[in-house]
């Protein structure tokens, strides 16, 4: 019986306190300025003409290239528990006509058959067979590579240049 009385009294107190707070808000000047400044850019209207012009340029560039050489700028290795930054030295040669990806580390190069497919402003390249590599190229410039080895993922980001003369 004591517990029931305690719960009833506590409930009544909570109800009374919330009713009092609604009727008597905190008054006075409260300084909410913590000296922080908003460094975000102002939102402005989108320039749709520029957006469409850029997209058209990337689309045409993606369609036009035949062979690219891609150099990594950053990379990661991701396991079940974490992704750690790692140095990457392997360059890629993406050959649309031969439908191959060639990965070179120094003078040691290895080629793989691949499927090439354009999706809008991107080219998706995926190796055939058991090698798990997916590469996405924006137009003919930036790329991201994801390669799986067992259940780990190796991720590379970088830039590509025209290699059709090489």
Secondary structure, 3 states (H helix, E strand, C coil): CHHHHHHHHHHHHHHHHHHHHHHCCCCCCCCCCCCCCCCCCCCCCCCHHHHHHHHHHHHHHHHHCCEEEEEEEEEEEECCCCEEECCCCCEEEEECCCCEEEEEECCEEEEEEEEEEEECCEEEEEECCCCEEEEEEECCCEEEEEEEECCEEEEEEEEEEECCCC
